[in-house]
């Protein structure tokens, strides 16, 4: 994500310092009590930051859609067929008018642009999700690299890791080769599908469905990620009609507000963008809860 604008911001509180009315808290940063749990602390800190990133990304697209909607209302309110809305672009001789519309046409065209904006919003949110999943996976790998340096191919790298703790030059060499190994690993894994990458992360890190959850599971989160990826792929590849995979996901109980039917025209609406933002917010909370239990905390069931 090239431009991590923050429309939200967040504050940090120590639980012991909270007196009186408690501010809304949607993320718990777990302070590691041992070196083995340092990755958990780093991951919960990353979740707090990504919650702002996800929400801010959605807000940016929502603002754009709101602007189009307001413009549509403005031009729709102007009666008559007067020509007055112009669009310019660069040509060989400088700026030239390339469109001239009456107000009703301007209103209609502003409205017809909204689905495209919602579609690109979904692409952006999925890119954020992809970056987040790889970031938390790499946080774990930086603490426990063994899972991706197995086999004869990485024998020298494993040996270098063992001696790096007692040799400054070897440590520098290890860090550089490890960085290249992670980059190579990520380039290959990205083609496996983000849902499979996420499942691999939960397996290697030991994260499980929080005990207080009775409906959603690690597997349904992965299926939802796959469903979002399918919608994003359909749009970016110019698919005009709903395919079987997207329709099958729409029939699942965890399909959010996806209501796509196989063979029908693929129409992406604001509600689909909103439902993905909602999933991302819940997804971060889920990972946060899972990390808390992984660290040994007991979650309290809500009445």
N, C-alpha and C positions, 0 to 999 in steps of 0.2 A: 504494500500500500504506500504510494509515493507521498501522499499529503495527509498526514494524520491530524486533521483539524479537530479541535476539542470544543464542542458546544456545551459540554456537561461539566467537566471538572469533577474532582472528588476530594474528600477530606479523609484524613486518617485519625482514628481515635484508639487509645488504649482502653480496653474494656474496663480495667480497674479505675480509670479516670472518669468514667461516665457517671454523673450524678443527676438525679432528678429525671427530667424528661429525656428519653433516649432518642437521638436523631435516627432517621431511617438508615438501616445498615443492610447492604445487599452483598457484602463480601467480607470474609474473615481471613486475615493474614495470619498464618500459623508460624510462630517463631520456633525455629528448630532447636531442639534440646540436645541434638547430637549431630555429628557430621553426616551420618547416614540419612538424616531427614532434611538436609540443607536444600535439596532439590524441591521439596514440598514448600518450603518458605518462598523460594524464588518463583515457583509456579503460582502460588496464591497472590504474590505481588503482581505478577504478569496479568492475572485474571482481572485485578482491579483496574489496571491500565486499559486492558482490552474492552472492558465494559464501557468505558468512555468512548473508545474508538468505534465500537459497533454502533452505539447509539448515535454518535455524532455523524457517522456515515449515513445512517438512515435519515437523520434530521436534515442533512444537506439535500437529499433527494426529495424529502417531503416539502422542504421550502421551495424547491424548483417546481414541483407539481402544484403547490399552492399558488405560486406566481402565475402559472399558466391558467389555473382555474379562475383566479381573480381577473386576469386579462380577458379571458373568455366572457366573463360576466360584464366587464366594462364595454367591450366592443358589441356584445349582444344587446346592450341597453341603448345603443345609438341607432336610431331609426333611419330609414332611407337607404338608398343604394350609393351614397357618396363614396367616391374613391379617395382614400386617404391613408391607408396603411401600406407602407413601402418597406422593402427589404433591399439592402445594398450589399455588394461584394466587390472584390478587386478584379479589375480587368486590365487589359494592356494599357489603356489610357487613363487609369486611375479608378476611383470608385464609381460604380454604375448601378443604377436601379435594375434589379433582376425580377422583382415582383411588385405588382400594384393591385391591392385588394380593396373591395368595399368592406364595410364594417361587419356585415353578416358572415362574409367569407373569412375574415380575420378571426372572428369568434369561433367558427367551425374548425378552422385549421389549428387554432390554439388547443381546442379540446381534443382533436385527433392526435395531438403530439403527446398527450399524457401517458398512454400505454407504452410508448417507446421509452419515455423517461423512467417509468416504473421498471421496465425490462432492464435498462442499464443499471438501475439501482440494485436489482437482484444480482447482476454480474459483479458489481462492486462489493456487495455484502458477502457473496461467495468467496471473492478474492480475499477479503478480510478473514473469513473463516478458515480458508486454506492456510493463510499466513499464521494464524493463531495456533492451529493444530500442529504445524511443523515447529513453531517456536516452543511450545510446551514439551514436545517430543525431544527436541534438541536440548532443552534444559535438563531433562532426565539423562540423556546420553552423555552430556558433559560431565555428569557426576558418576555415571555408570556406563562407560563406553564399550564394555566387553561384548555386548550383543551384536555390534556391527564390525568387530574386528576378529571374527572367528575364521578358522580355516588356514590352510598353508599360505594363501595369498597375503595374509596380514600377519604372518609369524614375526617378521622383523618389526612391525609396528607394535605388536604386543611386548616384544623384548624391550623396545625403546621406552614404552610406557613404564615398565617395571624399574628401569634404571633412572628415569627422569626425576624421581623424587629426591635423589641424592647428587644430582649433577646439573648445575645451572645451564650448561650448554646443551645437554641432552634434553632438558626440560623445554628449552626454546625450540629445539628441533622437533620434539614431540608435539608441541602446541601447533606448529606450522603444518606438520603432516596430518595431525588430527583435524585441523580446520579443512584441509583439502579432502580428507576422507568424508567428513560430514557433508560437504558440498556435493561430492560425487554421490553419496547415499541419497541425498534429498532429490537430486536430479533424476535418479532412477525410480525412487518411490513415488514421485508425483504422478507417474503414469499408471500406478496400481489402482488409483481411485482413492479419494480422500477418506471415504468410509472405511476402506481396508487399512489405511494408514492409522486412522483413529483406533480401530480395533486392535491393531498391533501395539499401539502405544499403551492401551489399557492392560494388555496382556503382559508386556514387559515391565510395566511400572507397578502392576498389582492393583490398579484402580478397579473398583467394582461398583455396581449399582448401590446407591445409598440405601441403608436398611429401612429408612422411613418411606421409600418409594414403593408403591404397590401396583402401579400401572406401567410406567415407562421403565426401560432397562438399558443397559449398555448397548444391546443389540438394536433396540428401537431407535436410539440416538443415531447409530450408524446408518440405519435404514433411512432416517430423515435426512441425514447428510447426503446420502445417495440420491434421494428424491430431489433435493435442491439442486444438486449437480446435474441431474437429468434435465430439469427445467432450464437451467443456465445453458447447457449444451445445445438444447433444442433452439433456443433463441440465437446463440452465437453462430450456429451452423445454418441458420435460415430455414428451419423446419416450419412448414406452414400448417400442418395438421398434427394433432396429438398422437404420439406413438404409443405402442403397447406398454412400454416401461413406465412412462409418465402416468398413463391411465391406471395401471396396476398400483402404483404408489398412492394415487388419489383415493383408492378404495380402502386403504389401510386406516385403522383408527387413529394413528399418529400422523396423518397426512396434513395436519394443520388446516388451512382453508383451501387447499388444493382441490379443485373440483373439475379436473380435466377428464374428458371422455374420449376414448380412442376413436380416431377418424374425424372428430370435430375440428373446426378451425382453432388453432392455438391463439388464444387471446389472453395476454398477461395484464392483470389489473392491479390497482393500488392495493387491494386487499391481500394479494399474494406477496407483495413486498412487505406489507405490515405483518403478515403471519411469519415470514422469515425472520424479521427483526424480533418478534416475540420469542421464537424458538431460540435465537442466539442468546437472548437475555436469560432464558431458562437453562440453556445449555451451560452457560458460565456458572450459574448457581449450582447446577448438578455436579460439575467438576469440582467446585469449591467444597461441596458437602462430601464428595467422595474422597477428596484429599484429607478432609478433617478426620474421617473414619480411618483412612490409611495411616494417619499419624497417631491414632489411638484415642481420639475423642469420641464420646458417645453422643449421638444426635437425639434430641428430644422430639417425640412425635407430637404434632400439632393436633389440638382437639377440633 
